[in-house]
Amino acid sequence: MPSFLVWAAEPDLDAQIAAEERRRKELDQKMESYQSMIRQMKKKEDDLLVRIDQSQQATEKVRQEMTILEYQIAKLQKSISALEGEMTQAQGKIDELIRAFRRRLVDMSKYGTTEELLLVFSAKDTHEVLESIHLLSRLARHDQFLIEQLQAQKREMEVSRRTMEEQRDRLKSQAQSLDRERQKYNSMTKQTNTYLDDIRRQRTVAERAAREMEEAQKEVGQTILTLMRRKKGRGTGTESGSGTDYLAGRMAQGRGSMFDWPLRGPISSPFGTRIHPVFKTKSFHSGLDISAPRGTPVKAAAPGEVLFEGWMRGYGQVVIVDHGRDYSTVYAHMSSTRVREGAVVKAGTDIGTVGNTGTTTGYHLHFEVRVGSTAKNPLDYLKR
C-alpha cells in the first residue's frame, strides 16, 4: 500500500467503539432478562412501572446507538484529516520532483533538441508533463527514476482522493443517522415525560403507581433473599450471605462506620416516608437519593461480591453487592454498570455511573442498605 495512504491508527477510538458495542449487546441482554423476570412475576402489561421501564430501556438503547455513532463519526473525521495532511505532503513532494525534473531539462537543453524541450515547457500542468513520456529515451537513469516517482505519486494521489471521497460519503451518511437517532431520542423522552405527567394529573393512577413502587422496593428484598439462597445452594455462601466476611474490621468500628459513601453529593430525598417526587403521593422510600451529574462514577461502599447486575422494575439499572453477615447494598437508576455478577469488589471499586433510568425525576443515585430483605436507613451505616 502507498505510504501516504497509511494514516495513524486510532486505538483509543477503536477501543471506545468496541466498548460501546459491548454495552449495547449487554443492554439488549438486560432488557431480555427484565422481560423474562416480568413474565415470571406475572406482571400485567398495564403495570405502570413496567411501561415506564420499557420506555426508559428503549430510550437508553437509542442513547447507546447515538454514542456509537458519535465515536464512529469522530474516527471518520480523524481519518479524513489524516488523509488531507498526507495528500498535502504528497503534493509537495510532487512539486519538488517537478522542479528537479525541470532543472534537469534546463541542463539537458544545452545538449538536446530544442523542439522536444519546448513540448515539455509548454505543458499546462503536471499531467501533460507526464504524458511527454517519449523524452525518457533521452534521460539518464536517474532522470528516469524521477519520472517513475512522479507517476507513482500521481497514482497514489488518485487512490487517496477516491478513498477520501468514500470516507466523506460515509461521514455524511453517519451524520444523517445520528440526526435521526437524536430526533428519535428526543421524541421518546418527550413521550415518557408526557406519560408521567398524565399519571400525576390522575390522582387514583398516581396512587396506584406509588403502590407499585413500594411493591418494587419489596421485590428487591425478595430478590436479595432468593439470590443469597441460590448462592448457598451452590455452596458459595452461608445462610446469611457470602461465605467471606467482607465486613471484618469494619464491624469493630461501629455501625456508623460500616460503609463509605458511594459518591459525594446533596441528598435530594431521604430514607422513610415522603411525597414521591414523580407521583406526588405519600409513599415509603427505601434508601437515599444522592444527586450528581450523569456519568458520575459510583463506588462500592464496602468490599463484597456482586449479587445482581441488571434492570429491576422501577429501579432502572441496578447493582446489588453482598457484603456478608446478611448485609447488602443497592445502587439504582444508573446509566451504566461496570461490574458483573459474581465479581469480587473492593471498597471504592467503580461499579457504574449515575443516570436516571427507572422511575426518576432527574440524575441521581438511589442507595440502599439492606439487612436480609429489610431496608435500613443508610445514614445509620455510612461514615460521618
C-alpha positions as CSV (number, residue, x, y, z in Angstrom):
1,M,0.0,0.0,0.0
2,P,1.3,3.5,-0.8
3,S,3.0,5.0,2.2
4,F,0.9,8.1,2.5
5,L,-2.4,6.2,2.5
6,V,-1.5,4.6,5.8
7,W,-2.8,7.2,8.3
8,A,-2.3,6.9,12.0
9,A,-4.4,4.2,13.7
10,E,-6.9,5.4,16.3
11,P,-6.6,2.7,19.0
12,D,-8.5,4.8,21.6
13,L,-11.4,5.4,19.3
14,D,-11.5,1.8,18.1
15,A,-11.4,0.6,21.8
16,Q,-14.2,3.0,22.7
17,I,-16.3,1.9,19.8
18,A,-15.8,-1.7,20.7
19,A,-16.6,-1.0,24.4
20,E,-19.9,0.8,23.4
21,E,-20.8,-2.1,21.1
22,R,-20.4,-4.4,24.0
23,R,-22.5,-2.2,26.2
24,R,-25.2,-2.2,23.5
25,K,-25.2,-6.0,23.5
26,E,-25.3,-6.1,27.3
27,L,-28.2,-3.7,27.3
28,D,-30.1,-6.0,25.0
29,Q,-29.4,-8.9,27.3
30,K,-30.5,-6.9,30.3
31,M,-33.7,-6.0,28.5
32,E,-34.4,-9.6,27.7
33,S,-33.7,-10.7,31.3
34,Y,-36.0,-7.9,32.5
35,Q,-38.8,-9.2,30.3
36,S,-38.2,-12.7,31.5
37,M,-38.4,-11.5,35.1
38,I,-41.6,-9.6,34.4
39,R,-43.2,-12.7,32.9
40,Q,-42.1,-14.9,35.9
41,M,-43.6,-12.3,38.2
42,K,-46.8,-12.4,36.1
43,K,-46.9,-8.6,35.9
44,K,-49.5,-7.3,33.6
45,E,-48.8,-5.2,30.5
46,D,-50.7,-2.3,32.0
47,D,-48.3,-2.2,35.0
48,L,-47.3,1.4,35.2
49,L,-43.8,0.8,36.4
50,V,-43.2,-1.8,33.7
51,R,-44.4,0.7,31.0
52,I,-42.1,3.4,32.4
53,D,-39.2,0.9,32.5
54,Q,-39.8,-0.3,28.9
55,S,-39.9,3.3,27.7
56,Q,-36.7,4.1,29.7
57,Q,-35.0,1.0,28.2
58,A,-35.9,1.9,24.7
59,T,-34.6,5.4,25.3
60,E,-31.3,4.1,26.8
61,K,-30.9,1.9,23.7
62,V,-31.2,4.8,21.4
63,R,-28.8,6.8,23.6
64,Q,-26.3,3.9,23.2
65,E,-26.7,4.0,19.4
66,M,-26.1,7.7,19.5
67,T,-22.9,7.2,21.5
68,I,-21.6,4.6,19.0
69,L,-22.4,6.9,16.0
70,E,-20.6,9.8,17.7
71,Y,-17.4,7.7,18.1
72,Q,-17.7,6.4,14.6
73,I,-18.1,10.0,13.2
74,A,-15.1,11.1,15.3
75,K,-13.0,8.3,13.8
76,L,-14.0,9.2,10.2
77,Q,-13.2,12.8,10.8
78,K,-9.7,12.0,12.1
79,S,-9.2,9.6,9.1
80,I,-10.2,12.4,6.7
81,S,-7.9,14.9,8.4
82,A,-5.0,12.5,8.2
83,L,-5.7,11.8,4.5
84,E,-5.8,15.6,3.8
85,G,-2.5,16.1,5.6
86,E,-0.8,13.2,3.8
87,M,-2.1,14.4,0.4
88,T,-0.7,17.9,1.1
89,Q,2.7,16.4,1.9
90,A,2.5,14.2,-1.3
91,Q,1.6,17.2,-3.4
92,G,4.6,19.0,-2.0
93,K,6.8,16.0,-2.9
94,I,5.4,16.0,-6.5
95,D,6.1,19.7,-6.8
96,E,9.6,19.2,-5.6
97,L,10.1,16.3,-8.1
98,I,8.8,18.5,-10.9
99,R,11.2,21.3,-10.0
100,A,14.1,18.8,-10.0
101,F,12.9,17.4,-13.3
102,R,12.7,20.9,-14.9
103,R,16.2,21.7,-13.7
104,R,17.5,18.6,-15.4
105,L,15.8,19.6,-18.6
106,V,17.4,23.0,-18.5
107,D,20.7,21.3,-18.1
108,M,19.9,19.0,-21.0
109,S,18.8,21.9,-23.2
110,K,22.5,22.6,-23.7
111,Y,22.9,19.2,-25.4
112,G,19.4,18.2,-26.5
113,T,16.9,19.0,-29.2
114,T,15.1,22.4,-28.7
115,E,11.8,21.3,-30.3
116,E,11.3,18.4,-27.9
117,L,12.1,20.5,-24.9
118,L,9.6,23.2,-25.9
119,L,6.9,20.4,-25.8
120,V,7.6,19.9,-22.1
121,F,8.0,23.6,-21.2
122,S,4.7,24.5,-22.9
123,A,2.8,21.9,-20.8
124,K,-0.1,23.4,-18.8
125,D,0.1,21.0,-15.8
126,T,1.8,18.0,-14.3
127,H,-0.3,15.6,-16.2
128,E,0.8,16.9,-19.6
129,V,4.4,16.8,-18.4
130,L,4.0,13.1,-17.5
131,E,2.4,12.4,-20.9
132,S,5.6,13.6,-22.6
133,I,7.0,10.1,-21.8
134,H,8.9,9.8,-25.0
135,L,11.6,12.1,-23.5
136,L,12.5,9.2,-21.2
137,S,14.6,7.7,-24.0
138,R,16.9,10.8,-23.8
139,L,17.1,10.9,-20.0
140,A,19.7,9.4,-17.8
141,R,18.8,6.6,-15.5
142,H,18.4,9.0,-12.6
143,D,16.1,11.2,-14.6
144,Q,14.0,8.2,-15.5
145,F,13.7,7.4,-11.8
146,L,12.4,10.9,-11.2
147,I,9.7,10.3,-13.8
148,E,8.7,7.0,-12.3
149,Q,8.4,8.6,-8.9
150,L,6.1,11.3,-10.3
151,Q,4.0,8.6,-11.9
152,A,3.8,6.6,-8.7
153,Q,2.9,9.7,-6.7
154,K,0.2,10.6,-9.1
155,R,-1.4,7.1,-8.9
156,E,-1.2,7.3,-5.1
157,M,-2.9,10.7,-5.1
158,E,-5.7,9.4,-7.2
159,V,-6.3,6.4,-4.9
160,S,-6.1,8.7,-1.9
161,R,-8.6,11.1,-3.4
162,R,-11.1,8.3,-4.1
163,T,-10.6,7.0,-0.5
164,M,-11.3,10.4,0.9
165,E,-14.4,10.8,-1.2
166,E,-15.7,7.4,0.1
167,Q,-14.9,8.5,3.7
168,R,-16.7,11.8,3.2
169,D,-19.8,9.9,1.9
170,R,-19.7,7.6,4.9
171,L,-19.3,10.6,7.2
172,K,-22.4,12.2,5.6
173,S,-24.4,9.0,6.0
174,Q,-23.3,8.6,9.6
175,A,-24.2,12.2,10.4
176,Q,-27.7,11.7,8.9
177,S,-28.1,8.5,11.0
178,L,-27.1,10.4,14.2
179,D,-29.5,13.2,13.4
180,R,-32.3,10.6,13.0
181,E,-31.3,8.9,16.3
182,R,-31.3,12.2,18.1
183,Q,-34.8,13.0,16.8
184,K,-36.0,9.6,17.9
185,Y,-34.3,10.0,21.4
186,N,-36.0,13.4,21.9
187,S,-39.3,12.1,20.8
188,M,-39.1,9.1,23.1
189,T,-38.0,11.3,26.1
190,K,-41.0,13.6,25.4
191,Q,-43.4,10.6,25.3
192,T,-42.1,9.3,28.6
193,N,-42.4,12.7,30.3
194,T,-45.9,13.1,28.8
195,Y,-46.9,9.7,30.2
196,L,-45.5,10.6,33.7
197,D,-47.4,14.0,33.5
198,D,-50.6,12.1,32.7
199,I,-50.1,9.8,35.7
200,R,-49.6,12.8,38.0
201,R,-52.7,14.5,36.8
202,Q,-54.9,11.5,37.7
203,R,-54.9,11.1,41.5
204,T,-56.0,7.4,41.5
205,V,-53.5,6.5,38.9
206,A,-50.7,8.3,40.8
207,E,-51.6,6.4,44.0
208,R,-51.6,3.1,42.1
209,A,-48.1,3.9,40.6
210,A,-46.8,4.8,44.1
211,R,-48.1,1.5,45.5
212,E,-46.4,-0.3,42.6
213,M,-43.2,1.5,43.5
214,E,-43.5,0.2,47.1
215,E,-44.1,-3.3,45.8
216,A,-40.9,-2.9,43.7
217,Q,-39.0,-2.0,46.8
218,K,-40.2,-5.2,48.5
219,E,-39.3,-7.2,45.4
220,V,-35.7,-6.0,45.8
221,G,-35.6,-7.5,49.2
222,Q,-37.1,-10.8,48.0
223,T,-34.6,-10.8,45.1
224,I,-31.7,-10.5,47.6
225,L,-33.0,-13.4,49.7
226,T,-33.6,-15.5,46.6
227,L,-30.1,-14.9,45.3
228,M,-28.4,-15.5,48.6
229,R,-30.3,-18.8,49.0
230,R,-29.2,-19.7,45.5
231,K,-25.5,-18.9,46.4
232,K,-25.9,-21.2,49.5
233,G,-27.3,-23.9,47.3
234,R,-24.2,-23.7,45.1
235,G,-22.0,-23.9,48.1
236,T,-20.6,-20.4,47.6
237,G,-22.3,-18.7,50.6
238,T,-23.8,-19.1,54.0
239,E,-27.3,-18.7,55.2
240,S,-26.6,-15.1,55.9
241,G,-24.9,-14.2,52.6
242,S,-21.4,-14.7,51.4
243,G,-19.1,-17.2,52.9
244,T,-16.5,-14.5,53.1
245,D,-16.9,-11.9,55.9
246,Y,-16.2,-8.8,53.8
247,L,-17.1,-6.6,56.7
248,A,-14.4,-7.9,59.1
249,G,-12.7,-5.0,60.7
250,R,-15.5,-2.6,59.8
251,M,-17.9,-4.0,62.3
252,A,-15.4,-3.3,65.1
253,Q,-15.6,0.4,64.2
254,G,-19.3,0.5,64.9
255,R,-22.4,0.5,62.8
256,G,-21.8,4.2,61.8
257,S,-18.6,3.3,60.0
258,M,-19.5,0.2,58.1
259,F,-20.0,1.8,54.7
260,D,-18.3,4.5,52.7
261,W,-20.3,7.0,50.7
262,P,-20.8,5.6,47.1
263,L,-20.4,9.2,45.8
264,R,-20.5,12.7,47.2
265,G,-23.5,15.0,46.5
266,P,-26.5,16.5,48.1
267,I,-29.2,14.2,49.4
268,S,-32.3,15.0,47.3
269,S,-34.6,12.5,49.1
270,P,-34.0,10.9,52.5
271,F,-35.0,7.4,53.8
272,G,-38.5,7.0,55.1
273,T,-42.0,8.3,54.3
274,R,-42.0,11.1,51.7
275,I,-44.0,12.6,49.0
276,H,-42.9,10.7,45.9
277,P,-41.2,13.2,43.5
278,V,-42.7,11.6,40.4
279,F,-46.2,10.6,41.5
280,K,-46.7,13.3,44.2
281,T,-48.3,10.9,46.6
282,K,-47.1,9.8,50.1
283,S,-45.1,6.6,50.0
284,F,-42.2,4.9,51.7
285,H,-38.6,5.4,50.3
286,S,-36.3,2.6,51.0
287,G,-33.0,4.4,50.6
288,L,-31.2,7.7,50.0
289,D,-31.2,9.7,46.7
290,I,-27.9,11.4,46.2
291,S,-27.9,14.0,43.3
292,A,-25.0,14.1,40.9
293,P,-24.4,14.8,37.2
294,R,-25.0,12.0,34.6
295,G,-21.9,9.8,34.3
296,T,-20.5,10.5,37.8
297,P,-18.7,7.3,38.9
298,V,-20.5,5.2,41.6
299,K,-18.2,3.4,44.0
300,A,-18.8,0.2,46.1
301,A,-19.5,1.3,49.7
302,A,-17.6,-1.7,51.1
303,P,-15.8,-4.9,50.0
304,G,-18.2,-7.6,48.7
305,E,-19.4,-9.8,45.9
306,V,-21.7,-8.6,43.2
307,L,-25.0,-10.4,43.8
308,F,-27.0,-8.8,41.0
309,E,-26.4,-6.6,37.9
310,G,-29.2,-5.7,35.6
311,W,-32.5,-4.0,35.3
312,M,-35.2,-4.0,38.0
313,R,-38.8,-2.8,38.0
314,G,-38.9,0.9,39.0
315,Y,-35.2,0.9,39.8
316,G,-33.7,1.0,36.3
317,Q,-30.1,-0.3,36.0
318,V,-29.1,-1.8,39.3
319,V,-26.1,-3.3,41.1
320,I,-26.5,-5.2,44.4
321,V,-23.4,-6.1,46.4
322,D,-23.4,-8.8,49.1
323,H,-21.0,-7.9,51.9
324,G,-21.6,-11.0,54.1
325,R,-23.2,-11.1,57.6
326,D,-26.6,-10.7,55.9
327,Y,-25.7,-7.1,54.7
328,S,-26.0,-5.9,51.1
329,T,-26.1,-2.5,49.4
330,V,-28.2,-1.5,46.4
331,Y,-27.2,1.1,43.7
332,A,-30.0,2.1,41.4
333,H,-31.0,4.4,38.5
334,M,-27.6,4.1,36.9
335,S,-26.9,4.9,33.3
336,S,-24.3,2.1,33.0
337,T,-22.8,-0.6,35.1
338,R,-19.2,-1.7,35.2
339,V,-19.2,-5.0,37.1
340,R,-20.7,-8.4,36.5
341,E,-22.5,-10.8,38.8
342,G,-20.1,-12.9,40.9
343,A,-17.3,-10.3,40.7
344,V,-15.5,-9.5,44.0
345,V,-15.1,-5.8,44.6
346,K,-13.1,-3.7,47.0
347,A,-14.4,-0.6,48.8
348,G,-14.2,2.2,46.2
349,T,-14.3,0.0,43.2
350,D,-16.0,1.8,40.3
351,I,-19.3,-0.2,39.7
352,G,-21.2,2.1,37.4
353,T,-22.3,5.7,36.6
354,V,-25.1,8.0,37.7
355,G,-28.1,8.1,35.5
356,N,-31.9,8.5,35.5
357,T,-33.1,5.0,34.5
358,G,-36.2,3.6,36.1
359,T,-38.8,5.9,37.8
360,T,-36.9,9.2,38.5
361,T,-37.2,12.9,38.1
362,G,-33.5,13.6,37.3
363,Y,-30.0,12.3,37.6
364,H,-29.1,10.8,41.0
365,L,-28.1,7.6,42.7
366,H,-30.6,5.7,44.8
367,F,-28.6,3.9,47.5
368,E,-29.9,1.3,49.9
369,V,-28.5,-0.7,52.8
370,R,-30.3,-4.0,53.4
371,V,-30.1,-6.4,56.3
372,G,-31.6,-9.6,54.8
373,S,-34.5,-8.3,52.9
374,T,-35.2,-5.3,55.1
375,A,-34.2,-1.8,54.0
376,K,-32.4,0.2,56.7
377,N,-31.6,3.9,56.9
378,P,-28.3,4.3,55.1
379,L,-27.3,7.3,57.3
380,D,-27.1,4.9,60.3
381,Y,-24.4,2.9,58.5
382,L,-22.5,5.4,56.4
383,K,-19.3,7.0,57.7
384,R,-19.9,10.5,59.0
